Amino acid sequence: MKNVTDPNLRMILGLDNEPPKNKEKYKGVMTFDHKTGGSVQVMTAESYERNKKYYVPRKGCRSVMKRF
């Protein structure tokens, strides 16, 4: 798209709007349902603090985990 100079068109397209800012802190954990891949569970910082006691670190080194 070429430079748009018409102010009405710029307003309609939202070219002068500031990008949205995420004010809320968030955290995530990797969850593995199967050995072929995991998923990221994204949650708020408050939710993470409530649930972090249930998360356990993996035991063993990485090469041990690759055997599964």
N, C-alpha and C positions, 0 to 999 in steps of 0.2 A: 504494500500500500504506500502510496506517495505521501509526502507531508501534507497533512490536512490543516488548512489555515482558517477555514470558516468556523467561528466560535460556536455557532449553533450545532454544527455537525460534530465538533469536538465534544460538546456537552452530551449529545445523544449517544455517542460512542463511548463516553466515559474516559476519554484520553487524558483529561486533566485531574482525574480523581486520584487521591493517594491510595497506594495499595493497602489492603486490610492488614491490621496488626493483631497478632495473637497475644492477648494480655495474660492468658491463663497458662500456668506452667503445666507441663505434662510429662509423663514418663511412660516407659514401656518395658515389656519383658518378652523374650522369645519363648514360645510354647511349642513343644514337639509332640504331635499326635502319633507320628510314625517316623521311621528312620529316614525316609526319603526327603523330608523337608519340614520346616517349621513355619510358624507364622508369628507376626508381631502383634502383641496385645497392647494397644495404646490406651492409657487411662490418665485421669487427672492426678496431680501430685498427692492430693488428699486421699484418693482411692488407693494409690500405690502404697502410701504409708499404712493404711488400714490392712492391706493384704500382704505386705512384704514378709511377714513372719511365716507365711505358708510356702514361700519360694525357697527351694534348697539349691545350693550350687551343685554342679555335677561332680561326681567323684571319679578320680582317675585323670590321666592325661588325655590329650586329644587323640592320640593314636589308639588308645583303648576304645574310645567312643566310635572310631571308624570301623571297628570289627562288627558292629551290629548290623 
